[in-house]
Amino acid sequence: MGKVGAFVTDPKAGANCHITLDSGEKILVNHDQGGFKGGTLTIEKVKWMGMSSDRVFTCSLDGPEGKAALARLTQGVAAGSARATPLGAFVEYVKDCKSVDEVTARCVSLLAGR
């Protein structure tokens, strides 16, 4: 199981969370709005001491695919909890992935409704 870092919230930059996967790869899950709002959620593979990254997944939470994906991830979750936020829902969804490739495949599958 991956190691989940702290949730960091910045009123201007949104919210993010670092995860170290079982493979040793590090990802950054970022929600540009923070909180319960729409916006964009991205997942990036962190490289070279955190100074650069490759985006592996992007989801517009205001579009139909993003709204449907978020609804699936937060179904049955207590309103007002961290898991009910876009950041918390996606962190929970990918934290058990073994590698960045698995994160990407899982997220693409989620958007496709599978």
N, CA, C and O atoms as a GROMACS GRO file, in nm:
protein
  456
    1MET      N    1   0.083  -0.117   0.000
    1MET     CA    2   0.000   0.000   0.000
    1MET      C    3   0.089   0.125   0.000
    1MET      O    4   0.190   0.130   0.071
    2GLY      N    5   0.051   0.223  -0.080
    2GLY     CA    6   0.128   0.346  -0.091
    2GLY      C    7   0.126   0.428   0.036
    2GLY      O    8   0.043   0.406   0.125
    3LYS      N    9   0.219   0.521   0.044
    3LYS     CA   10   0.226   0.610   0.159
    3LYS      C   11   0.166   0.745   0.118
    3LYS      O   12   0.216   0.812   0.027
    4VAL      N   13   0.060   0.785   0.187
    4VAL     CA   14  -0.012   0.908   0.156
    4VAL      C   15   0.041   1.019   0.246
    4VAL      O   16   0.048   1.004   0.368
    5GLY      N   17   0.079   1.130   0.184
    5GLY     CA   18   0.126   1.246   0.258
    5GLY      C   19   0.011   1.330   0.309
    5GLY      O   20  -0.106   1.293   0.296
    6ALA      N   21   0.045   1.441   0.366
    6ALA     CA   22  -0.055   1.533   0.420
    6ALA      C   23  -0.130   1.604   0.307
    6ALA      O   24  -0.077   1.624   0.198
    7PHE      N   25  -0.254   1.640   0.336
    7PHE     CA   26  -0.331   1.723   0.243
    7PHE      C   27  -0.290   1.868   0.268
    7PHE      O   28  -0.295   1.916   0.382
    8VAL      N   29  -0.248   1.936   0.164
    8VAL     CA   30  -0.204   2.074   0.175
    8VAL      C   31  -0.304   2.162   0.101
    8VAL      O   32  -0.333   2.139  -0.016
    9THR      N   33  -0.355   2.262   0.170
    9THR     CA   34  -0.453   2.353   0.110
    9THR      C   35  -0.397   2.494   0.109
    9THR      O   36  -0.348   2.545   0.210
   10ASP      N   37  -0.406   2.556  -0.008
   10ASP     CA   38  -0.365   2.695  -0.026
   10ASP      C   39  -0.482   2.768  -0.090
   10ASP      O   40  -0.525   2.728  -0.199
   11PRO      N   41  -0.536   2.872  -0.029
   11PRO     CA   42  -0.653   2.940  -0.085
   11PRO      C   43  -0.634   2.988  -0.229
   11PRO      O   44  -0.731   2.996  -0.304
   12LYS      N   45  -0.511   3.018  -0.267
   12LYS     CA   46  -0.485   3.067  -0.403
   12LYS      C   47  -0.451   2.955  -0.501
   12LYS      O   48  -0.483   2.965  -0.619
   13ALA      N   49  -0.387   2.848  -0.454
   13ALA     CA   50  -0.339   2.743  -0.542
   13ALA      C   51  -0.422   2.615  -0.538
   13ALA      O   52  -0.398   2.525  -0.618
   14GLY      N   53  -0.520   2.605  -0.448
   14GLY     CA   54  -0.600   2.484  -0.437
   14GLY      C   55  -0.546   2.390  -0.331
   14GLY      O   56  -0.493   2.434  -0.230
   15ALA      N   57  -0.561   2.261  -0.356
   15ALA     CA   58  -0.520   2.160  -0.258
   15ALA      C   59  -0.445   2.048  -0.329
   15ALA      O   60  -0.471   2.020  -0.446
   16ASN      N   61  -0.352   1.985  -0.256
   16ASN     CA   62  -0.277   1.874  -0.316
   16ASN      C   63  -0.233   1.775  -0.211
   16ASN      O   64  -0.240   1.801  -0.091
   17CYS      N   65  -0.188   1.661  -0.260
   17CYS     CA   66  -0.141   1.554  -0.172
   17CYS      C   67  -0.038   1.470  -0.248
   17CYS      O   68  -0.062   1.430  -0.362
   18HIS      N   69   0.076   1.443  -0.184
   18HIS     CA   70   0.177   1.356  -0.242
   18HIS      C   71   0.151   1.211  -0.197
   18HIS      O   72   0.113   1.187  -0.083
   19ILE      N   73   0.173   1.117  -0.288
   19ILE     CA   74   0.161   0.975  -0.257
   19ILE      C   75   0.286   0.906  -0.310
   19ILE      O   76   0.327   0.928  -0.424
   20THR      N   77   0.347   0.821  -0.228
   20THR     CA   78   0.456   0.736  -0.273
   20THR      C   79   0.397   0.598  -0.296
   20THR      O   80   0.346   0.535  -0.202
   21LEU      N   81   0.403   0.550  -0.420
   21LEU     CA   82   0.346   0.421  -0.457
   21LEU      C   83   0.438   0.308  -0.417
   21LEU      O   84   0.554   0.331  -0.384
   22ASP      N   85   0.389   0.185  -0.420
   22ASP     CA   86   0.469   0.068  -0.384
   22ASP      C   87   0.595   0.056  -0.469
   22ASP      O   88   0.697   0.004  -0.423
   23SER      N   89   0.588   0.102  -0.593
   23SER     CA   90   0.702   0.095  -0.685
   23SER      C   91   0.811   0.194  -0.648
   23SER      O   92   0.921   0.189  -0.704
   24GLY      N   93   0.782   0.285  -0.555
   24GLY     CA   94   0.875   0.391  -0.519
   24GLY      C   95   0.850   0.519  -0.597
   24GLY      O   96   0.907   0.624  -0.565
   25GLU      N   97   0.766   0.512  -0.699
   25GLU     CA   98   0.732   0.630  -0.776
   25GLU      C   99   0.647   0.723  -0.690
   25GLU      O  100   0.572   0.678  -0.603
   26LYS      N  101   0.660   0.852  -0.714
   26LYS     CA  102   0.585   0.951  -0.638
   26LYS      C  103   0.491   1.024  -0.732
   26LYS      O  104   0.526   1.059  -0.844
   27ILE      N  105   0.368   1.045  -0.682
   27ILE     CA  106   0.270   1.121  -0.760
   27ILE      C  107   0.218   1.236  -0.675
   27ILE      O  108   0.223   1.233  -0.552
   28LEU      N  109   0.167   1.336  -0.744
   28LEU     CA  110   0.104   1.450  -0.680
   28LEU      C  111  -0.038   1.459  -0.733
   28LEU      O  112  -0.059   1.474  -0.853
   29VAL      N  113  -0.135   1.450  -0.643
   29VAL     CA  114  -0.275   1.467  -0.679
   29VAL      C  115  -0.309   1.611  -0.644
   29VAL      O  116  -0.291   1.654  -0.530
   30ASN      N  117  -0.359   1.687  -0.742
   30ASN     CA  118  -0.381   1.829  -0.725
   30ASN      C  119  -0.521   1.869  -0.769
   30ASN      O  120  -0.566   1.832  -0.878
   31HIS      N  121  -0.591   1.944  -0.684
   31HIS     CA  122  -0.722   1.999  -0.718
   31HIS      C  123  -0.707   2.150  -0.717
   31HIS      O  124  -0.682   2.210  -0.612
   32ASP      N  125  -0.722   2.213  -0.833
   32ASP     CA  126  -0.694   2.355  -0.844
   32ASP      C  127  -0.789   2.445  -0.767
   32ASP      O  128  -0.755   2.560  -0.740
   33GLN      N  129  -0.906   2.397  -0.730
   33GLN     CA  130  -1.002   2.478  -0.655
   33GLN      C  131  -0.996   2.451  -0.505
   33GLN      O  132  -1.022   2.541  -0.425
   34GLY      N  133  -0.962   2.330  -0.465
   34GLY     CA  134  -0.966   2.293  -0.324
   34GLY      C  135  -1.112   2.281  -0.279
   34GLY      O  136  -1.202   2.322  -0.352
   35GLY      N  137  -1.135   2.228  -0.162
   35GLY     CA  138  -1.270   2.217  -0.108
   35GLY      C  139  -1.361   2.129  -0.191
   35GLY      O  140  -1.318   2.028  -0.246
   36PHE      N  141  -1.488   2.169  -0.199
   36PHE     CA  142  -1.591   2.087  -0.263
   36PHE      C  143  -1.628   2.137  -0.402
   36PHE      O  144  -1.720   2.084  -0.464
   37LYS      N  145  -1.559   2.238  -0.452
   37LYS     CA  146  -1.592   2.301  -0.579
   37LYS      C  147  -1.547   2.215  -0.696
   37LYS      O  148  -1.476   2.116  -0.680
   38GLY      N  149  -1.591   2.254  -0.816
   38GLY     CA  150  -1.550   2.188  -0.940
   38GLY      C  151  -1.405   2.220  -0.971
   38GLY      O  152  -1.320   2.210  -0.883
   39GLY      N  153  -1.377   2.257  -1.094
   39GLY     CA  154  -1.240   2.288  -1.132
   39GLY      C  155  -1.174   2.171  -1.201
   39GLY      O  156  -1.241   2.089  -1.264
   40THR      N  157  -1.044   2.163  -1.189
   40THR     CA  158  -0.966   2.060  -1.255
   40THR      C  159  -0.887   1.980  -1.153
   40THR      O  160  -0.827   2.036  -1.061
   41LEU      N  161  -0.888   1.850  -1.169
   41LEU     CA  162  -0.807   1.762  -1.086
   41LEU      C  163  -0.700   1.702  -1.176
   41LEU      O  164  -0.730   1.651  -1.284
   42THR      N  165  -0.575   1.706  -1.132
   42THR     CA  166  -0.466   1.648  -1.209
   42THR      C  167  -0.385   1.553  -1.121
   42THR      O  168  -0.379   1.568  -0.999
   43ILE      N  169  -0.323   1.457  -1.187
   43ILE     CA  170  -0.228   1.368  -1.119
   43ILE      C  171  -0.099   1.374  -1.200
   43ILE      O  172  -0.099   1.356  -1.322
   44GLU      N  173   0.011   1.400  -1.131
   44GLU     CA  174   0.140   1.413  -1.196
   44GLU      C  175   0.241   1.318  -1.133
   44GLU      O  176   0.238   1.293  -1.012
   45LYS      N  177   0.328   1.265  -1.216
   45LYS     CA  178   0.440   1.184  -1.168
   45LYS      C  179   0.552   1.280  -1.133
   45LYS      O  180   0.600   1.355  -1.219
   46VAL      N  181   0.593   1.279  -1.008
   46VAL     CA  182   0.697   1.369  -0.961
   46VAL      C  183   0.833   1.308  -0.992
   46VAL      O  184   0.858   1.191  -0.963
   47LYS      N  185   0.920   1.389  -1.053
   47LYS     CA  186   1.054   1.342  -1.089
   47LYS      C  187   1.160   1.433  -1.028
   47LYS      O  188   1.128   1.540  -0.976
   48TRP      N  189   1.279   1.391  -1.033
   48TRP     CA  190   1.399   1.464  -0.996
   48TRP      C  191   1.381   1.556  -0.877
   48TRP      O  192   1.369   1.678  -0.893
   49MET      N  193   1.378   1.499  -0.762
   49MET     CA  194   1.370   1.572  -0.636
   49MET      C  195   1.250   1.666  -0.628
   49MET      O  196   1.254   1.768  -0.560
   50GLY      N  197   1.143   1.631  -0.700
   50GLY     CA  198   1.022   1.711  -0.694
   50GLY      C  199   1.026   1.838  -0.776
   50GLY      O  200   0.933   1.918  -0.771
   51MET      N  201   1.132   1.858  -0.852
   51MET     CA  202   1.148   1.982  -0.929
   51MET      C  203   1.077   1.979  -1.064
   51MET      O  204   1.051   2.084  -1.123
   52SER      N  205   1.047   1.860  -1.113
   52SER     CA  206   0.976   1.850  -1.240
   52SER      C  207   0.877   1.736  -1.231
   52SER      O  208   0.887   1.650  -1.144
   53SER      N  209   0.781   1.736  -1.323
   53SER     CA  210   0.679   1.632  -1.319
   53SER      C  211   0.620   1.612  -1.457
   53SER      O  212   0.630   1.698  -1.545
   54ASP      N  213   0.560   1.495  -1.474
   54ASP     CA  214   0.487   1.463  -1.597
   54ASP      C  215   0.342   1.442  -1.560
   54ASP      O  216   0.310   1.364  -1.470
   55ARG      N  217   0.253   1.512  -1.628
   55ARG     CA  218   0.110   1.495  -1.602
   55ARG      C  219   0.066   1.362  -1.660
   55ARG      O  220   0.091   1.333  -1.778
   56VAL      N  221   0.001   1.279  -1.577
   56VAL     CA  222  -0.045   1.148  -1.623
   56VAL      C  223  -0.197   1.140  -1.632
   56VAL      O  224  -0.251   1.046  -1.691
   57PHE      N  225  -0.267   1.238  -1.572
   57PHE     CA  226  -0.413   1.235  -1.574
   57PHE      C  227  -0.467   1.375  -1.548
   57PHE      O  228  -0.416   1.447  -1.462
   58THR      N  229  -0.570   1.412  -1.622
   58THR     CA  230  -0.641   1.539  -1.601
   58THR      C  231  -0.790   1.514  -1.611
   58THR      O  232  -0.835   1.439  -1.698
   59CYS      N  233  -0.865   1.576  -1.522
   59CYS     CA  234  -1.010   1.558  -1.522
   59CYS      C  235  -1.078   1.691  -1.491
   59CYS      O  236  -1.053   1.751  -1.387
   60SER      N  237  -1.164   1.736  -1.582
   60SER     CA  238  -1.244   1.855  -1.557
   60SER      C  239  -1.365   1.812  -1.474
   60SER      O  240  -1.451   1.738  -1.522
   61LEU      N  241  -1.371   1.859  -1.352
   61LEU     CA  242  -1.481   1.822  -1.263
   61LEU      C  243  -1.610   1.895  -1.295
   61LEU      O  244  -1.714   1.866  -1.237
   62ASP      N  245  -1.603   1.990  -1.388
   62ASP     CA  246  -1.722   2.063  -1.429
   62ASP      C  247  -1.789   1.999  -1.550
   62ASP      O  248  -1.903   2.032  -1.582
   63GLY      N  249  -1.719   1.908  -1.618
   63GLY     CA  250  -1.775   1.840  -1.735
   63GLY      C  251  -1.854   1.716  -1.694
   63GLY      O  252  -1.845   1.673  -1.579
   64PRO      N  253  -1.930   1.659  -1.787
   64PRO     CA  254  -2.014   1.543  -1.754
   64PRO      C  255  -1.934   1.420  -1.708
   64PRO      O  256  -1.975   1.351  -1.615
   65GLU      N  257  -1.819   1.393  -1.772
   65GLU     CA  258  -1.738   1.277  -1.730
   65GLU      C  259  -1.684   1.297  -1.589
   65GLU      O  260  -1.688   1.205  -1.507
   66GLY      N  261  -1.634   1.417  -1.561
   66GLY     CA  262  -1.579   1.446  -1.429
   66GLY      C  263  -1.683   1.443  -1.320
   66GLY      O  264  -1.658   1.392  -1.211
   67LYS      N  265  -1.801   1.499  -1.348
   67LYS     CA  266  -1.909   1.496  -1.249
   67LYS      C  267  -1.952   1.354  -1.220
   67LYS      O  268  -1.977   1.318  -1.104
   68ALA      N  269  -1.962   1.271  -1.324
   68ALA     CA  270  -2.003   1.131  -1.306
   68ALA      C  271  -1.897   1.054  -1.228
   68ALA      O  272  -1.930   0.975  -1.139
   69ALA      N  273  -1.769   1.076  -1.261
   69ALA     CA  274  -1.661   1.008  -1.190
   69ALA      C  275  -1.660   1.046  -1.042
   69ALA      O  276  -1.647   0.959  -0.956
   70LEU      N  277  -1.674   1.175  -1.014
   70LEU     CA  278  -1.674   1.220  -0.875
   70LEU      C  279  -1.794   1.165  -0.799
   70LEU      O  280  -1.784   1.130  -0.682
   71ALA      N  281  -1.909   1.158  -0.866
   71ALA     CA  282  -2.028   1.102  -0.802
   71ALA      C  283  -2.006   0.955  -0.765
   71ALA      O  284  -2.048   0.911  -0.658
   72ARG      N  285  -1.941   0.879  -0.853
   72ARG     CA  286  -1.912   0.738  -0.823
   72ARG      C  287  -1.816   0.726  -0.705
   72ARG      O  288  -1.833   0.640  -0.619
   73LEU      N  289  -1.714   0.812  -0.702
   73LEU     CA  290  -1.614   0.804  -0.596
   73LEU      C  291  -1.666   0.848  -0.460
   73LEU      O  292  -1.617   0.802  -0.357
   74THR      N  293  -1.764   0.936  -0.458
   74THR     CA  294  -1.814   0.988  -0.330
   74THR      C  295  -1.947   0.928  -0.287
   74THR      O  296  -2.004   0.968  -0.186
   75GLN      N  297  -1.995   0.831  -0.362
   75GLN     CA  298  -2.121   0.766  -0.328
   75GLN      C  299  -2.108   0.698  -0.192
   75GLN      O  300  -2.018   0.617  -0.170
   76GLY      N  301  -2.198   0.730  -0.102
   76GLY     CA  302  -2.199   0.668   0.031
   76GLY      C  303  -2.100   0.729   0.129
   76GLY      O  304  -2.088   0.680   0.242
   77VAL      N  305  -2.029   0.832   0.090
   77VAL     CA  306  -1.932   0.897   0.178
   77VAL      C  307  -2.002   1.006   0.258
   77VAL      O  308  -2.090   1.075   0.207
   78ALA      N  309  -1.964   1.019   0.383
   78ALA     CA  310  -2.026   1.121   0.469
   78ALA      C  311  -2.000   1.261   0.416
   78ALA      O  312  -1.886   1.299   0.390
   79ALA      N  313  -2.107   1.336   0.399
   79ALA     CA  314  -2.096   1.474   0.352
   79ALA      C  315  -2.010   1.554   0.448
   79ALA      O  316  -2.023   1.539   0.570
   80GLY      N  317  -1.925   1.639   0.396
   80GLY     CA  318  -1.840   1.722   0.480
   80GLY      C  319  -1.709   1.657   0.518
   80GLY      O  320  -1.623   1.724   0.576
   81SER      N  321  -1.691   1.530   0.487
   81SER     CA  322  -1.566   1.462   0.520
   81SER      C  323  -1.461   1.488   0.411
   81SER      O  324  -1.495   1.533   0.302
   82ALA      N  325  -1.336   1.461   0.441
   82ALA     CA  326  -1.228   1.480   0.344
   82ALA      C  327  -1.250   1.392   0.221
   82ALA      O  328  -1.220   1.434   0.109
   83ARG      N  329  -1.303   1.272   0.240
   83ARG     CA  330  -1.327   1.181   0.127
   83ARG      C  331  -1.439   1.231   0.036
   83ARG      O  332  -1.453   1.181  -0.075
   84ALA      N  333  -1.518   1.326   0.081
   84ALA     CA  334  -1.625   1.381  -0.002
   84ALA      C  335  -1.573   1.491  -0.094
   84ALA      O  336  -1.645   1.535  -0.185
   85THR      N  337  -1.450   1.536  -0.073
   85THR     CA  338  -1.391   1.638  -0.160
   85THR      C  339  -1.330   1.570  -0.282
   85THR      O  340  -1.297   1.451  -0.276
   86PRO      N  341  -1.314   1.641  -0.392
   86PRO     CA  342  -1.249   1.581  -0.509
   86PRO      C  343  -1.109   1.528  -0.477
   86PRO      O  344  -1.074   1.418  -0.519
   87LEU      N  345  -1.030   1.606  -0.405
   87LEU     CA  346  -0.895   1.562  -0.371
   87LEU      C  347  -0.899   1.434  -0.288
   87LEU      O  348  -0.829   1.337  -0.319
   88GLY      N  349  -0.978   1.433  -0.183
   88GLY     CA  350  -0.987   1.316  -0.096
   88GLY      C  351  -1.038   1.193  -0.168
   88GLY      O  352  -0.990   1.082  -0.145
   89ALA      N  353  -1.135   1.212  -0.255
   89ALA     CA  354  -1.192   1.099  -0.330
   89ALA      C  355  -1.089   1.037  -0.424
   89ALA      O  356  -1.077   0.915  -0.430
   90PHE      N  357  -1.016   1.120  -0.496
   90PHE     CA  358  -0.918   1.067  -0.590
   90PHE      C  359  -0.797   1.009  -0.519
   90PHE      O  360  -0.742   0.908  -0.564
   91VAL      N  361  -0.754   1.068  -0.408
   91VAL     CA  362  -0.644   1.011  -0.330
   91VAL      C  363  -0.684   0.871  -0.281
   91VAL      O  364  -0.606   0.777  -0.294
   92GLU      N  365  -0.802   0.859  -0.228
   92GLU     CA  366  -0.852   0.729  -0.181
   92GLU      C  367  -0.856   0.628  -0.295
   92GLU      O  368  -0.827   0.510  -0.276
   93TYR      N  369  -0.893   0.674  -0.414
   93TYR     CA  370  -0.908   0.587  -0.530
   93TYR      C  371  -0.774   0.534  -0.581
   93TYR      O  372  -0.766   0.420  -0.627
   94VAL      N  373  -0.668   0.614  -0.575
   94VAL     CA  374  -0.540   0.573  -0.634
   94VAL      C  375  -0.433   0.531  -0.533
   94VAL      O  376  -0.327   0.483  -0.573
   95LYS      N  377  -0.459   0.548  -0.405
   95LYS     CA  378  -0.354   0.523  -0.306
   95LYS      C  379  -0.303   0.379  -0.302
   95LYS      O  380  -0.190   0.354  -0.258
   96ASP      N  381  -0.384   0.284  -0.346
   96ASP     CA  382  -0.342   0.144  -0.342
   96ASP      C  383  -0.281   0.096  -0.474
   96ASP      O  384  -0.247  -0.022  -0.486
   97CYS      N  385  -0.267   0.184  -0.571
   97CYS     CA  386  -0.206   0.147  -0.698
   97CYS      C  387  -0.058   0.116  -0.676
   97CYS      O  388   0.008   0.177  -0.592
   98LYS      N  389  -0.007   0.022  -0.753
   98LYS     CA  390   0.133  -0.020  -0.738
   98LYS      C  391   0.229   0.068  -0.816
   98LYS      O  392   0.346   0.080  -0.778
   99SER      N  393   0.182   0.129  -0.928
   99SER     CA  394   0.270   0.207  -1.015
   99SER      C  395   0.193   0.321  -1.081
   99SER      O  396   0.070   0.326  -1.074
  100VAL      N  397   0.266   0.410  -1.144
  100VAL     CA  398   0.204   0.522  -1.216
  100VAL      C  399   0.120   0.469  -1.332
  100VAL      O  400   0.014   0.524  -1.360
  101ASP      N  401   0.166   0.364  -1.399
  101ASP     CA  402   0.088   0.305  -1.508
  101ASP      C  403  -0.048   0.256  -1.458
  101ASP      O  404  -0.149   0.273  -1.526
  102GLU      N  405  -0.050   0.196  -1.340
  102GLU     CA  406  -0.176   0.150  -1.283
  102GLU      C  407  -0.266   0.267  -1.246
  102GLU      O  408  -0.388   0.260  -1.262
  103VAL      N  409  -0.208   0.375  -1.195
  103VAL     CA  410  -0.285   0.497  -1.163
  103VAL      C  411  -0.353   0.548  -1.289
  103VAL      O  412  -0.473   0.578  -1.289
  104THR      N  413  -0.276   0.559  -1.396
  104THR     CA  414  -0.329   0.609  -1.524
  104THR      C  415  -0.442   0.520  -1.575
  104THR      O  416  -0.548   0.570  -1.612
  105ALA      N  417  -0.419   0.390  -1.577
  105ALA     CA  418  -0.520   0.296  -1.626
  105ALA      C  419  -0.647   0.303  -1.542
  105ALA      O  420  -0.758   0.300  -1.596
  106ARG      N  421  -0.631   0.311  -1.413
  106ARG     CA  422  -0.746   0.316  -1.324
  106ARG      C  423  -0.828   0.443  -1.345
  106ARG      O  424  -0.951   0.438  -1.345
  107CYS      N  425  -0.761   0.555  -1.362
  107CYS     CA  426  -0.831   0.682  -1.381
  107CYS      C  427  -0.901   0.688  -1.517
  107CYS      O  428  -1.013   0.740  -1.526
  108VAL      N  429  -0.837   0.638  -1.619
  108VAL     CA  430  -0.900   0.634  -1.752
  108VAL      C  431  -1.024   0.546  -1.747
  108VAL      O  432  -1.127   0.580  -1.805
  109SER      N  433  -1.014   0.434  -1.678
  109SER     CA  434  -1.128   0.344  -1.663
  109SER      C  435  -1.241   0.412  -1.586
  109SER      O  436  -1.358   0.394  -1.621
  110LEU      N  437  -1.208   0.488  -1.484
  110LEU     CA  438  -1.310   0.560  -1.407
  110LEU      C  439  -1.386   0.659  -1.494
  110LEU      O  440  -1.508   0.667  -1.488
  111LEU      N  441  -1.312   0.734  -1.576
  111LEU     CA  442  -1.379   0.831  -1.665
  111LEU      C  443  -1.467   0.763  -1.769
  111LEU      O  444  -1.567   0.820  -1.814
  112ALA      N  445  -1.429   0.641  -1.808
  112ALA     CA  446  -1.507   0.566  -1.905
  112ALA      C  447  -1.631   0.502  -1.842
  112ALA      O  448  -1.715   0.445  -1.911
  113GLY      N  449  -1.642   0.512  -1.710
  113GLY     CA  450  -1.760   0.459  -1.641
  113GLY      C  451  -1.749   0.314  -1.603
  113GLY      O  452  -1.849   0.249  -1.572
  114ARG      N  453  -1.627   0.261  -1.605
  114ARG     CA  454  -1.607   0.120  -1.568
  114ARG      C  455  -1.563   0.106  -1.425
  114ARG      O  456  -1.541  -0.005  -1.378
   0.00000   0.00000   0.00000
